[in-house]
Amino acid sequence: MKVELGKTGLKTTFQDDFPEETKCVKCGHISRIAFVAHETDEKSIIKGGQYVCELHEGSKGNLWPHDACCVAVYFCKECLQPTALYNQA
């Protein structure tokens, strides 16, 4: 898994770029990008040979990612609560 700090990771995504800021899930104020974690290829697989999608089984009513993913983590300017956005390959 590759981790990129701050704005450098916003383009490290399988889909559209991540935004620099997003709405806090707790208080609704502005959350700013902290880092992006990205499952890129075989060299970046976490120890044990698993991707996040392999950790749990997903089904209707029990959702889980189905492919390699990118996760952007943000911290709120007001309450410091983390907020995450993600997408899949």
VMD Tcl script that draws the C-alpha trace (Angstrom):
set ca {
  {0.00 0.00 0.00}
  {1.37 3.39 -0.98}
  {0.68 6.42 1.25}
  {1.06 10.01 0.04}
  {0.83 12.99 2.37}
  {-1.32 16.05 1.72}
  {-2.12 17.37 -1.74}
  {0.46 15.14 -3.46}
  {-1.93 12.19 -3.13}
  {-5.05 13.83 -4.57}
  {-4.34 12.52 -8.09}
  {-3.40 9.04 -6.82}
  {-6.79 7.52 -7.45}
  {-8.57 4.97 -9.63}
  {-11.27 7.50 -10.60}
  {-11.67 11.29 -10.32}
  {-9.12 13.24 -8.28}
  {-9.91 13.60 -4.59}
  {-10.83 17.15 -3.43}
  {-8.48 19.16 -1.18}
  {-11.34 19.62 1.28}
  {-14.59 17.86 2.10}
  {-17.41 18.18 4.61}
  {-16.77 16.76 8.09}
  {-18.96 13.74 8.85}
  {-19.34 14.80 12.48}
  {-19.91 18.58 12.55}
  {-20.29 19.59 8.89}
  {-17.36 22.02 8.85}
  {-14.39 21.86 6.48}
  {-12.05 18.87 6.59}
  {-8.62 19.17 4.94}
  {-6.65 16.42 3.23}
  {-4.15 14.56 5.44}
  {-3.09 11.59 3.30}
  {-4.16 9.14 0.58}
  {-3.58 5.38 0.90}
  {-3.57 3.58 -2.45}
  {-3.44 -0.12 -3.31}
  {-1.42 0.07 -6.50}
  {0.03 -3.29 -7.58}
  {1.63 -6.53 -6.38}
  {4.55 -4.64 -4.80}
  {2.16 -2.62 -2.66}
  {0.02 -5.44 -1.30}
  {-0.04 -5.39 2.47}
  {1.81 -8.14 4.37}
  {0.07 -11.45 3.91}
  {-0.81 -10.88 0.27}
  {-4.24 -9.37 0.82}
  {-6.01 -6.33 -0.53}
  {-8.63 -4.59 1.61}
  {-11.34 -6.19 -0.55}
  {-10.13 -9.63 0.58}
  {-10.49 -8.95 4.32}
  {-14.28 -9.45 4.44}
  {-16.97 -10.80 2.15}
  {-19.53 -8.36 0.82}
  {-23.14 -9.08 -0.09}
  {-26.44 -7.25 -0.34}
  {-27.02 -5.65 3.06}
  {-23.38 -6.33 4.00}
  {-21.38 -4.01 1.77}
  {-17.61 -4.16 1.33}
  {-15.22 -3.02 -1.45}
  {-14.98 -5.49 -4.34}
  {-11.64 -4.35 -5.84}
  {-8.40 -2.54 -4.99}
  {-9.13 0.84 -3.41}
  {-7.81 4.32 -2.71}
  {-8.74 6.07 0.53}
  {-8.32 9.80 1.19}
  {-8.32 10.75 4.88}
  {-9.22 14.27 6.01}
  {-9.20 16.01 9.42}
  {-11.76 18.65 10.39}
  {-10.53 22.19 11.11}
  {-13.12 22.55 13.90}
  {-13.43 19.20 15.72}
  {-10.48 17.18 14.30}
  {-12.81 14.25 13.49}
  {-11.43 12.15 10.59}
  {-13.49 11.86 7.42}
  {-12.63 9.48 4.56}
  {-13.50 9.32 0.88}
  {-12.63 6.27 -1.23}
  {-12.98 4.74 -4.66}
  {-12.20 1.39 -6.29}
  {-10.38 0.15 -9.38}
}
mol new
graphics top color blue
foreach p $ca { graphics top sphere $p radius 0.5 }
foreach p [lrange $ca 0 end-1] q [lrange $ca 1 end] { graphics top cylinder $p $q radius 0.2 }
display resetview
